[in-house]
């Protein structure tokens, strides 16, 4: 298991956020969602996506914990869905 995948597995978030993200895993569309969520101009590799998504998720978690009015729970769930799916892709043999 790579360090990035270990970081994803080590995330501790409220149960409701994780359950909502798990519910949405089946509808994740990498092509449609990844560039927007990871804030990248091109389609990154799974490793690059996890790296970018971890940064975005950390910002969202910080905003959630501080109670910022700009915090979006739906965006946080979308990022968690993408993060879980991309980490799964990274775990597959032969995927960089």
N, C-alpha and C positions, 0 to 999 in steps of 0.2 A: 504494500500500500504506500502510495506516495505521500509526501508531507502535506500537499494541498488537500488530498482526500481525507487525511487525518484531521486537518483543520475543520473541514466540513462536518465530519462525524463528531467533533468535539464541541460544536456550537450548542449552546444551551439557550433556548428561547421558550417563551410561553407555550404551553401545550396546545392552546387553541390555534396559534400561528402555525405550528408544525402540522397539526391535523388538517388545517385548511390547505396547506401546501401539498400534503400527501394526497388529498382528494383531487387536486388539480394536476397531478403528475401525468395522468393518462392523456390529457389534452395539450400537453406541451408541444409546441411546434418550434423547433430550433431556428428554422429559416425565418419565420415570422417574428419571433420575439427577441432573439439574442442580440442583434445589433442595437436595438432600442434599450434593452435592459442593461446591457454591459457598457453602454455608451461608447461603442467603438464604430468607426466608419466602415470597417470590413468584417467579414465573418471570421472570428478567431477560432483557433484550435480549442478542443475541450480544456486543455491546460490553461491557455490564455483566457478562456471564458471564465473558468473557476477563479483565476487570479483577479480578474476585473470584477466579477460578481461578489467576491468576498469583500472588496473595498466598498462597493455600493451598499451591500448588506450591513456592513459595519456603520456606515453613515446613517442608514435607516434605523438601526438598533439604537444608536446614540440619540437620534431625534425622538424615538419612541420613549426612551428612558427619561429624557428631559421634558417630555410632555409638550413638545413643540406643536404649534398649530399647523405647521406645514407638513407634519408627518402624515403619510398615506399608508394605511394598513393594506389596502389592495395592492399597492406597488410593492410593499414589503413581501406579501404573499407571492406575487409574481416573481420577484427576485429569488425567494427561497425555492420555488418550483424549479426555476432555471438552474439554480445552484445544485440542487439535488440531482437533477437529470444530467447535468454536465459532469458532475463528480462520478456518476455511474458510468458515463461514457469513458472517462479517464481510467476507470477500473478495469475496463475490458482489455484483454491482451492485444498488443499491437497498435493501440491507439495512443497517439502522442499528445 
